[in-house]
Amino acid sequence: MVSTLFDETRRLFADDWWPYGIAANHKSIDAFLRYHFEQGLSKRRLTCEDIFVPELREA
């Protein structure tokens, strides 16, 4: 049972379950920022470039 669940999880998430860094999470951050705007929490649609300095975006 546990082995089956582990195999299924690995199939879905591959080897990098929790990726680090902005580049690795760009799609998730972009989705968050889109939802943030759609829910009226920001006046304009923000991007990763708006909220992170270049040094962090390249890390």
CHARMM internal coordinates of N, CA and C (Angstrom, degrees):
IC EDIT
DIST 1 N 1 CA 1.4561
DIST 1 CA 1 C 1.5292
ANGL 1 N 1 CA 1 C 110.92
DIST 1 C 2 N 1.3279
ANGL 1 CA 1 C 2 N 116.81
DIHE 1 N 1 CA 1 C 2 N -54.96
DIST 2 N 2 CA 1.4611
ANGL 1 C 2 N 2 CA 120.16
DIHE 1 CA 1 C 2 N 2 CA -179.76
DIST 2 CA 2 C 1.5197
ANGL 2 N 2 CA 2 C 110.11
DIHE 1 C 2 N 2 CA 2 C -63.28
DIST 2 C 3 N 1.3126
ANGL 2 CA 2 C 3 N 116.59
DIHE 2 N 2 CA 2 C 3 N -41.36
DIST 3 N 3 CA 1.4603
ANGL 2 C 3 N 3 CA 120.91
DIHE 2 CA 2 C 3 N 3 CA 179.09
DIST 3 CA 3 C 1.5252
ANGL 3 N 3 CA 3 C 110.96
DIHE 2 C 3 N 3 CA 3 C -60.59
DIST 3 C 4 N 1.3104
ANGL 3 CA 3 C 4 N 117.11
DIHE 3 N 3 CA 3 C 4 N -41.08
DIST 4 N 4 CA 1.4598
ANGL 3 C 4 N 4 CA 121.61
DIHE 3 CA 3 C 4 N 4 CA 178.85
DIST 4 CA 4 C 1.5240
ANGL 4 N 4 CA 4 C 110.45
DIHE 3 C 4 N 4 CA 4 C -64.58
DIST 4 C 5 N 1.3329
ANGL 4 CA 4 C 5 N 116.77
DIHE 4 N 4 CA 4 C 5 N -43.89
DIST 5 N 5 CA 1.4638
ANGL 4 C 5 N 5 CA 120.65
DIHE 4 CA 4 C 5 N 5 CA 178.55
DIST 5 CA 5 C 1.5298
ANGL 5 N 5 CA 5 C 111.24
DIHE 4 C 5 N 5 CA 5 C -64.26
DIST 5 C 6 N 1.3253
ANGL 5 CA 5 C 6 N 115.84
DIHE 5 N 5 CA 5 C 6 N -40.65
DIST 6 N 6 CA 1.4594
ANGL 5 C 6 N 6 CA 120.02
DIHE 5 CA 5 C 6 N 6 CA 178.39
DIST 6 CA 6 C 1.5239
ANGL 6 N 6 CA 6 C 110.55
DIHE 5 C 6 N 6 CA 6 C -62.84
DIST 6 C 7 N 1.3145
ANGL 6 CA 6 C 7 N 116.86
DIHE 6 N 6 CA 6 C 7 N -45.23
DIST 7 N 7 CA 1.4655
ANGL 6 C 7 N 7 CA 120.89
DIHE 6 CA 6 C 7 N 7 CA 179.39
DIST 7 CA 7 C 1.5266
ANGL 7 N 7 CA 7 C 111.12
DIHE 6 C 7 N 7 CA 7 C -61.33
DIST 7 C 8 N 1.3207
ANGL 7 CA 7 C 8 N 116.68
DIHE 7 N 7 CA 7 C 8 N -41.01
DIST 8 N 8 CA 1.4618
ANGL 7 C 8 N 8 CA 120.98
DIHE 7 CA 7 C 8 N 8 CA 179.23
DIST 8 CA 8 C 1.5324
ANGL 8 N 8 CA 8 C 110.54
DIHE 7 C 8 N 8 CA 8 C -65.85
DIST 8 C 9 N 1.3103
ANGL 8 CA 8 C 9 N 116.91
DIHE 8 N 8 CA 8 C 9 N -42.49
DIST 9 N 9 CA 1.4627
ANGL 8 C 9 N 9 CA 121.06
DIHE 8 CA 8 C 9 N 9 CA 177.96
DIST 9 CA 9 C 1.5154
ANGL 9 N 9 CA 9 C 110.76
DIHE 8 C 9 N 9 CA 9 C -62.70
DIST 9 C 10 N 1.2961
ANGL 9 CA 9 C 10 N 116.75
DIHE 9 N 9 CA 9 C 10 N -43.51
DIST 10 N 10 CA 1.4669
ANGL 9 C 10 N 10 CA 120.93
DIHE 9 CA 9 C 10 N 10 CA 179.34
DIST 10 CA 10 C 1.5301
ANGL 10 N 10 CA 10 C 110.90
DIHE 9 C 10 N 10 CA 10 C -64.32
DIST 10 C 11 N 1.3154
ANGL 10 CA 10 C 11 N 116.70
DIHE 10 N 10 CA 10 C 11 N -37.21
DIST 11 N 11 CA 1.4635
ANGL 10 C 11 N 11 CA 120.19
DIHE 10 CA 10 C 11 N 11 CA 177.78
DIST 11 CA 11 C 1.5318
ANGL 11 N 11 CA 11 C 110.22
DIHE 10 C 11 N 11 CA 11 C -63.78
DIST 11 C 12 N 1.3214
ANGL 11 CA 11 C 12 N 117.04
DIHE 11 N 11 CA 11 C 12 N -40.52
DIST 12 N 12 CA 1.4586
ANGL 11 C 12 N 12 CA 120.99
DIHE 11 CA 11 C 12 N 12 CA -177.71
DIST 12 CA 12 C 1.5265
ANGL 12 N 12 CA 12 C 113.09
DIHE 11 C 12 N 12 CA 12 C -74.37
DIST 12 C 13 N 1.3369
ANGL 12 CA 12 C 13 N 116.52
DIHE 12 N 12 CA 12 C 13 N -39.81
DIST 13 N 13 CA 1.4619
ANGL 12 C 13 N 13 CA 120.64
DIHE 12 CA 12 C 13 N 13 CA -172.34
DIST 13 CA 13 C 1.5213
ANGL 13 N 13 CA 13 C 114.27
DIHE 12 C 13 N 13 CA 13 C -106.54
DIST 13 C 14 N 1.2877
ANGL 13 CA 13 C 14 N 118.55
DIHE 13 N 13 CA 13 C 14 N -4.61
DIST 14 N 14 CA 1.4727
ANGL 13 C 14 N 14 CA 123.98
DIHE 13 CA 13 C 14 N 14 CA -176.73
DIST 14 CA 14 C 1.5227
ANGL 14 N 14 CA 14 C 109.62
DIHE 13 C 14 N 14 CA 14 C 60.87
DIST 14 C 15 N 1.3154
ANGL 14 CA 14 C 15 N 117.40
DIHE 14 N 14 CA 14 C 15 N -150.59
DIST 15 N 15 CA 1.4619
ANGL 14 C 15 N 15 CA 120.38
DIHE 14 CA 14 C 15 N 15 CA -175.88
DIST 15 CA 15 C 1.5193
ANGL 15 N 15 CA 15 C 113.40
DIHE 14 C 15 N 15 CA 15 C -89.21
DIST 15 C 16 N 1.3193
ANGL 15 CA 15 C 16 N 117.93
DIHE 15 N 15 CA 15 C 16 N -17.87
DIST 16 N 16 CA 1.4624
ANGL 15 C 16 N 16 CA 121.45
DIHE 15 CA 15 C 16 N 16 CA -177.57
DIST 16 CA 16 C 1.5241
ANGL 16 N 16 CA 16 C 109.22
DIHE 15 C 16 N 16 CA 16 C -106.14
DIST 16 C 17 N 1.3277
ANGL 16 CA 16 C 17 N 116.34
DIHE 16 N 16 CA 16 C 17 N 83.17
DIST 17 N 17 CA 1.4628
ANGL 16 C 17 N 17 CA 120.97
DIHE 16 CA 16 C 17 N 17 CA -173.87
DIST 17 CA 17 C 1.5168
ANGL 17 N 17 CA 17 C 112.47
DIHE 16 C 17 N 17 CA 17 C -68.05
DIST 17 C 18 N 1.3149
ANGL 17 CA 17 C 18 N 117.16
DIHE 17 N 17 CA 17 C 18 N -40.46
DIST 18 N 18 CA 1.4563
ANGL 17 C 18 N 18 CA 122.33
DIHE 17 CA 17 C 18 N 18 CA -178.52
DIST 18 CA 18 C 1.5246
ANGL 18 N 18 CA 18 C 108.93
DIHE 17 C 18 N 18 CA 18 C -127.81
DIST 18 C 19 N 1.3248
ANGL 18 CA 18 C 19 N 117.24
DIHE 18 N 18 CA 18 C 19 N 83.42
DIST 19 N 19 CA 1.4641
ANGL 18 C 19 N 19 CA 119.60
DIHE 18 CA 18 C 19 N 19 CA -177.13
DIST 19 CA 19 C 1.5299
ANGL 19 N 19 CA 19 C 111.56
DIHE 18 C 19 N 19 CA 19 C -66.87
DIST 19 C 20 N 1.3208
ANGL 19 CA 19 C 20 N 115.43
DIHE 19 N 19 CA 19 C 20 N 145.60
DIST 20 N 20 CA 1.4535
ANGL 19 C 20 N 20 CA 122.29
DIHE 19 CA 19 C 20 N 20 CA 178.46
DIST 20 CA 20 C 1.5153
ANGL 20 N 20 CA 20 C 109.81
DIHE 19 C 20 N 20 CA 20 C -103.52
DIST 20 C 21 N 1.3050
ANGL 20 CA 20 C 21 N 115.61
DIHE 20 N 20 CA 20 C 21 N 153.49
DIST 21 N 21 CA 1.4562
ANGL 20 C 21 N 21 CA 121.43
DIHE 20 CA 20 C 21 N 21 CA 174.87
DIST 21 CA 21 C 1.5179
ANGL 21 N 21 CA 21 C 112.91
DIHE 20 C 21 N 21 CA 21 C 96.78
DIST 21 C 22 N 1.3021
ANGL 21 CA 21 C 22 N 114.29
DIHE 21 N 21 CA 21 C 22 N 157.28
DIST 22 N 22 CA 1.4611
ANGL 21 C 22 N 22 CA 121.09
DIHE 21 CA 21 C 22 N 22 CA -177.67
DIST 22 CA 22 C 1.5244
ANGL 22 N 22 CA 22 C 111.24
DIHE 21 C 22 N 22 CA 22 C -69.70
DIST 22 C 23 N 1.3184
ANGL 22 CA 22 C 23 N 117.10
DIHE 22 N 22 CA 22 C 23 N -43.92
DIST 23 N 23 CA 1.4689
ANGL 22 C 23 N 23 CA 120.02
DIHE 22 CA 22 C 23 N 23 CA -178.89
DIST 23 CA 23 C 1.5261
ANGL 23 N 23 CA 23 C 111.03
DIHE 22 C 23 N 23 CA 23 C -59.55
DIST 23 C 24 N 1.3171
ANGL 23 CA 23 C 24 N 116.71
DIHE 23 N 23 CA 23 C 24 N -42.54
DIST 24 N 24 CA 1.4643
ANGL 23 C 24 N 24 CA 120.86
DIHE 23 CA 23 C 24 N 24 CA -178.45
DIST 24 CA 24 C 1.5256
ANGL 24 N 24 CA 24 C 112.28
DIHE 23 C 24 N 24 CA 24 C -69.40
DIST 24 C 25 N 1.3242
ANGL 24 CA 24 C 25 N 116.95
DIHE 24 N 24 CA 24 C 25 N -22.66
DIST 25 N 25 CA 1.4636
ANGL 24 C 25 N 25 CA 121.62
DIHE 24 CA 24 C 25 N 25 CA -177.09
DIST 25 CA 25 C 1.5243
ANGL 25 N 25 CA 25 C 112.75
DIHE 24 C 25 N 25 CA 25 C -114.28
DIST 25 C 26 N 1.3166
ANGL 25 CA 25 C 26 N 116.84
DIHE 25 N 25 CA 25 C 26 N 15.91
DIST 26 N 26 CA 1.4637
ANGL 25 C 26 N 26 CA 121.14
DIHE 25 CA 25 C 26 N 26 CA -174.34
DIST 26 CA 26 C 1.5298
ANGL 26 N 26 CA 26 C 111.88
DIHE 25 C 26 N 26 CA 26 C -56.27
DIST 26 C 27 N 1.3148
ANGL 26 CA 26 C 27 N 118.10
DIHE 26 N 26 CA 26 C 27 N -44.40
DIST 27 N 27 CA 1.4715
ANGL 26 C 27 N 27 CA 120.67
DIHE 26 CA 26 C 27 N 27 CA -178.88
DIST 27 CA 27 C 1.5224
ANGL 27 N 27 CA 27 C 111.60
DIHE 26 C 27 N 27 CA 27 C -62.90
DIST 27 C 28 N 1.3247
ANGL 27 CA 27 C 28 N 117.28
DIHE 27 N 27 CA 27 C 28 N -41.37
DIST 28 N 28 CA 1.4673
ANGL 27 C 28 N 28 CA 120.99
DIHE 27 CA 27 C 28 N 28 CA 179.59
DIST 28 CA 28 C 1.5245
ANGL 28 N 28 CA 28 C 111.20
DIHE 27 C 28 N 28 CA 28 C -68.21
DIST 28 C 29 N 1.3209
ANGL 28 CA 28 C 29 N 116.39
DIHE 28 N 28 CA 28 C 29 N -42.47
DIST 29 N 29 CA 1.4662
ANGL 28 C 29 N 29 CA 120.31
DIHE 28 CA 28 C 29 N 29 CA 178.82
DIST 29 CA 29 C 1.5223
ANGL 29 N 29 CA 29 C 109.80
DIHE 28 C 29 N 29 CA 29 C -64.26
DIST 29 C 30 N 1.3288
ANGL 29 CA 29 C 30 N 116.76
DIHE 29 N 29 CA 29 C 30 N -42.34
DIST 30 N 30 CA 1.4584
ANGL 29 C 30 N 30 CA 121.16
DIHE 29 CA 29 C 30 N 30 CA 179.03
DIST 30 CA 30 C 1.5284
ANGL 30 N 30 CA 30 C 110.94
DIHE 29 C 30 N 30 CA 30 C -61.60
DIST 30 C 31 N 1.3199
ANGL 30 CA 30 C 31 N 117.40
DIHE 30 N 30 CA 30 C 31 N -42.11
DIST 31 N 31 CA 1.4687
ANGL 30 C 31 N 31 CA 120.78
DIHE 30 CA 30 C 31 N 31 CA 177.64
DIST 31 CA 31 C 1.5241
ANGL 31 N 31 CA 31 C 110.42
DIHE 30 C 31 N 31 CA 31 C -63.01
DIST 31 C 32 N 1.3317
ANGL 31 CA 31 C 32 N 117.26
DIHE 31 N 31 CA 31 C 32 N -43.40
DIST 32 N 32 CA 1.4633
ANGL 31 C 32 N 32 CA 121.17
DIHE 31 CA 31 C 32 N 32 CA 177.78
DIST 32 CA 32 C 1.5280
ANGL 32 N 32 CA 32 C 110.55
DIHE 31 C 32 N 32 CA 32 C -58.67
DIST 32 C 33 N 1.3321
ANGL 32 CA 32 C 33 N 116.69
DIHE 32 N 32 CA 32 C 33 N -45.56
DIST 33 N 33 CA 1.4608
ANGL 32 C 33 N 33 CA 120.37
DIHE 32 CA 32 C 33 N 33 CA -178.80
DIST 33 CA 33 C 1.5259
ANGL 33 N 33 CA 33 C 111.43
DIHE 32 C 33 N 33 CA 33 C -66.32
DIST 33 C 34 N 1.3164
ANGL 33 CA 33 C 34 N 116.88
DIHE 33 N 33 CA 33 C 34 N -35.29
DIST 34 N 34 CA 1.4746
ANGL 33 C 34 N 34 CA 120.22
DIHE 33 CA 33 C 34 N 34 CA 176.59
DIST 34 CA 34 C 1.5228
ANGL 34 N 34 CA 34 C 110.30
DIHE 33 C 34 N 34 CA 34 C -64.86
DIST 34 C 35 N 1.3327
ANGL 34 CA 34 C 35 N 117.20
DIHE 34 N 34 CA 34 C 35 N -46.62
DIST 35 N 35 CA 1.4675
ANGL 34 C 35 N 35 CA 120.82
DIHE 34 CA 34 C 35 N 35 CA 178.11
DIST 35 CA 35 C 1.5250
ANGL 35 N 35 CA 35 C 110.58
DIHE 34 C 35 N 35 CA 35 C -62.09
DIST 35 C 36 N 1.3151
ANGL 35 CA 35 C 36 N 116.62
DIHE 35 N 35 CA 35 C 36 N -39.04
DIST 36 N 36 CA 1.4590
ANGL 35 C 36 N 36 CA 122.34
DIHE 35 CA 35 C 36 N 36 CA 179.19
DIST 36 CA 36 C 1.5281
ANGL 36 N 36 CA 36 C 110.03
DIHE 35 C 36 N 36 CA 36 C -57.15
DIST 36 C 37 N 1.3259
ANGL 36 CA 36 C 37 N 116.36
DIHE 36 N 36 CA 36 C 37 N -45.93
DIST 37 N 37 CA 1.4591
ANGL 36 C 37 N 37 CA 121.18
DIHE 36 CA 36 C 37 N 37 CA 179.06
DIST 37 CA 37 C 1.5300
ANGL 37 N 37 CA 37 C 111.25
DIHE 36 C 37 N 37 CA 37 C -69.69
DIST 37 C 38 N 1.3187
ANGL 37 CA 37 C 38 N 117.28
DIHE 37 N 37 CA 37 C 38 N -45.64
DIST 38 N 38 CA 1.4701
ANGL 37 C 38 N 38 CA 121.30
DIHE 37 CA 37 C 38 N 38 CA -177.51
DIST 38 CA 38 C 1.5232
ANGL 38 N 38 CA 38 C 112.11
DIHE 37 C 38 N 38 CA 38 C -61.48
DIST 38 C 39 N 1.3182
ANGL 38 CA 38 C 39 N 116.98
DIHE 38 N 38 CA 38 C 39 N -28.86
DIST 39 N 39 CA 1.4601
ANGL 38 C 39 N 39 CA 120.93
DIHE 38 CA 38 C 39 N 39 CA -179.80
DIST 39 CA 39 C 1.5292
ANGL 39 N 39 CA 39 C 112.21
DIHE 38 C 39 N 39 CA 39 C -89.34
DIST 39 C 40 N 1.3224
ANGL 39 CA 39 C 40 N 116.28
DIHE 39 N 39 CA 39 C 40 N 5.06
DIST 40 N 40 CA 1.4543
ANGL 39 C 40 N 40 CA 120.67
DIHE 39 CA 39 C 40 N 40 CA 176.55
DIST 40 CA 40 C 1.5170
ANGL 40 N 40 CA 40 C 114.65
DIHE 39 C 40 N 40 CA 40 C 78.26
DIST 40 C 41 N 1.3169
ANGL 40 CA 40 C 41 N 117.22
DIHE 40 N 40 CA 40 C 41 N 18.99
DIST 41 N 41 CA 1.4582
ANGL 40 C 41 N 41 CA 120.39
DIHE 40 CA 40 C 41 N 41 CA -178.21
DIST 41 CA 41 C 1.5236
ANGL 41 N 41 CA 41 C 112.64
DIHE 40 C 41 N 41 CA 41 C -86.80
DIST 41 C 42 N 1.3278
ANGL 41 CA 41 C 42 N 117.21
DIHE 41 N 41 CA 41 C 42 N -12.57
DIST 42 N 42 CA 1.4620
ANGL 41 C 42 N 42 CA 121.50
DIHE 41 CA 41 C 42 N 42 CA 174.00
DIST 42 CA 42 C 1.5255
ANGL 42 N 42 CA 42 C 107.60
DIHE 41 C 42 N 42 CA 42 C -136.72
DIST 42 C 43 N 1.3131
ANGL 42 CA 42 C 43 N 115.46
DIHE 42 N 42 CA 42 C 43 N 152.18
DIST 43 N 43 CA 1.4660
ANGL 42 C 43 N 43 CA 120.38
DIHE 42 CA 42 C 43 N 43 CA -176.88
DIST 43 CA 43 C 1.5197
ANGL 43 N 43 CA 43 C 112.67
DIHE 42 C 43 N 43 CA 43 C -76.39
DIST 43 C 44 N 1.3376
ANGL 43 CA 43 C 44 N 116.26
DIHE 43 N 43 CA 43 C 44 N -22.73
DIST 44 N 44 CA 1.4614
ANGL 43 C 44 N 44 CA 119.88
DIHE 43 CA 43 C 44 N 44 CA 178.79
DIST 44 CA 44 C 1.5197
ANGL 44 N 44 CA 44 C 109.07
DIHE 43 C 44 N 44 CA 44 C -141.04
DIST 44 C 45 N 1.3190
ANGL 44 CA 44 C 45 N 114.90
DIHE 44 N 44 CA 44 C 45 N 164.16
DIST 45 N 45 CA 1.4666
ANGL 44 C 45 N 45 CA 121.37
DIHE 44 CA 44 C 45 N 45 CA -179.73
DIST 45 CA 45 C 1.5187
ANGL 45 N 45 CA 45 C 108.50
DIHE 44 C 45 N 45 CA 45 C -75.16
DIST 45 C 46 N 1.3237
ANGL 45 CA 45 C 46 N 117.12
DIHE 45 N 45 CA 45 C 46 N 111.49
DIST 46 N 46 CA 1.4556
ANGL 45 C 46 N 46 CA 122.12
DIHE 45 CA 45 C 46 N 46 CA 179.98
DIST 46 CA 46 C 1.5241
ANGL 46 N 46 CA 46 C 110.55
DIHE 45 C 46 N 46 CA 46 C -84.23
DIST 46 C 47 N 1.3211
ANGL 46 CA 46 C 47 N 115.96
DIHE 46 N 46 CA 46 C 47 N 157.95
DIST 47 N 47 CA 1.4612
ANGL 46 C 47 N 47 CA 122.30
DIHE 46 CA 46 C 47 N 47 CA 176.17
DIST 47 CA 47 C 1.5249
ANGL 47 N 47 CA 47 C 108.58
DIHE 46 C 47 N 47 CA 47 C -124.02
DIST 47 C 48 N 1.3097
ANGL 47 CA 47 C 48 N 116.19
DIHE 47 N 47 CA 47 C 48 N 169.85
DIST 48 N 48 CA 1.4685
ANGL 47 C 48 N 48 CA 120.44
DIHE 47 CA 47 C 48 N 48 CA 175.91
DIST 48 CA 48 C 1.5240
ANGL 48 N 48 CA 48 C 110.47
DIHE 47 C 48 N 48 CA 48 C -58.65
DIST 48 C 49 N 1.3203
ANGL 48 CA 48 C 49 N 115.78
DIHE 48 N 48 CA 48 C 49 N -35.46
DIST 49 N 49 CA 1.4606
ANGL 48 C 49 N 49 CA 120.14
DIHE 48 CA 48 C 49 N 49 CA 179.78
DIST 49 CA 49 C 1.5223
ANGL 49 N 49 CA 49 C 111.26
DIHE 48 C 49 N 49 CA 49 C -65.08
DIST 49 C 50 N 1.3308
ANGL 49 CA 49 C 50 N 117.04
DIHE 49 N 49 CA 49 C 50 N -28.93
DIST 50 N 50 CA 1.4650
ANGL 49 C 50 N 50 CA 121.12
DIHE 49 CA 49 C 50 N 50 CA 179.05
DIST 50 CA 50 C 1.5232
ANGL 50 N 50 CA 50 C 112.63
DIHE 49 C 50 N 50 CA 50 C -74.13
DIST 50 C 51 N 1.3067
ANGL 50 CA 50 C 51 N 117.43
DIHE 50 N 50 CA 50 C 51 N -32.06
DIST 51 N 51 CA 1.4674
ANGL 50 C 51 N 51 CA 118.81
DIHE 50 CA 50 C 51 N 51 CA -170.77
DIST 51 CA 51 C 1.5229
ANGL 51 N 51 CA 51 C 114.93
DIHE 50 C 51 N 51 CA 51 C -107.07
DIST 51 C 52 N 1.3419
ANGL 51 CA 51 C 52 N 117.55
DIHE 51 N 51 CA 51 C 52 N -11.59
DIST 52 N 52 CA 1.4625
ANGL 51 C 52 N 52 CA 120.32
DIHE 51 CA 51 C 52 N 52 CA 179.47
DIST 52 CA 52 C 1.5249
ANGL 52 N 52 CA 52 C 110.14
DIHE 51 C 52 N 52 CA 52 C -122.63
DIST 52 C 53 N 1.3171
ANGL 52 CA 52 C 53 N 116.22
DIHE 52 N 52 CA 52 C 53 N 137.32
DIST 53 N 53 CA 1.4676
ANGL 52 C 53 N 53 CA 120.35
DIHE 52 CA 52 C 53 N 53 CA 175.96
DIST 53 CA 53 C 1.5285
ANGL 53 N 53 CA 53 C 108.55
DIHE 52 C 53 N 53 CA 53 C -69.44
DIST 53 C 54 N 1.3329
ANGL 53 CA 53 C 54 N 117.65
DIHE 53 N 53 CA 53 C 54 N 153.96
DIST 54 N 54 CA 1.4715
ANGL 53 C 54 N 54 CA 120.41
DIHE 53 CA 53 C 54 N 54 CA -177.23
DIST 54 CA 54 C 1.5247
ANGL 54 N 54 CA 54 C 114.05
DIHE 53 C 54 N 54 CA 54 C -53.68
DIST 54 C 55 N 1.3234
ANGL 54 CA 54 C 55 N 117.46
DIHE 54 N 54 CA 54 C 55 N -37.28
DIST 55 N 55 CA 1.4609
ANGL 54 C 55 N 55 CA 120.31
DIHE 54 CA 54 C 55 N 55 CA -178.64
DIST 55 CA 55 C 1.5270
ANGL 55 N 55 CA 55 C 111.79
DIHE 54 C 55 N 55 CA 55 C -60.63
DIST 55 C 56 N 1.3167
ANGL 55 CA 55 C 56 N 117.35
DIHE 55 N 55 CA 55 C 56 N -35.45
DIST 56 N 56 CA 1.4688
ANGL 55 C 56 N 56 CA 120.48
DIHE 55 CA 55 C 56 N 56 CA 178.41
DIST 56 CA 56 C 1.5194
ANGL 56 N 56 CA 56 C 111.86
DIHE 55 C 56 N 56 CA 56 C -78.44
DIST 56 C 57 N 1.3230
ANGL 56 CA 56 C 57 N 117.07
DIHE 56 N 56 CA 56 C 57 N -36.84
DIST 57 N 57 CA 1.4649
ANGL 56 C 57 N 57 CA 120.03
DIHE 56 CA 56 C 57 N 57 CA -178.99
DIST 57 CA 57 C 1.5155
ANGL 57 N 57 CA 57 C 111.38
DIHE 56 C 57 N 57 CA 57 C -64.21
DIST 57 C 58 N 1.3061
ANGL 57 CA 57 C 58 N 117.49
DIHE 57 N 57 CA 57 C 58 N -29.11
DIST 58 N 58 CA 1.4593
ANGL 57 C 58 N 58 CA 121.51
DIHE 57 CA 57 C 58 N 58 CA -177.85
DIST 58 CA 58 C 1.5216
ANGL 58 N 58 CA 58 C 112.76
DIHE 57 C 58 N 58 CA 58 C -89.26
DIST 58 C 59 N 1.3179
ANGL 58 CA 58 C 59 N 116.88
DIHE 58 N 58 CA 58 C 59 N -8.23
DIST 59 N 59 CA 1.4801
ANGL 58 C 59 N 59 CA 120.45
DIHE 58 CA 58 C 59 N 59 CA -176.58
DIST 59 CA 59 C 1.5106
ANGL 59 N 59 CA 59 C 111.27
DIHE 58 C 59 N 59 CA 59 C -79.81
END
COOR INIT
IC SEED 1 N 1 CA 1 C
IC BUILD
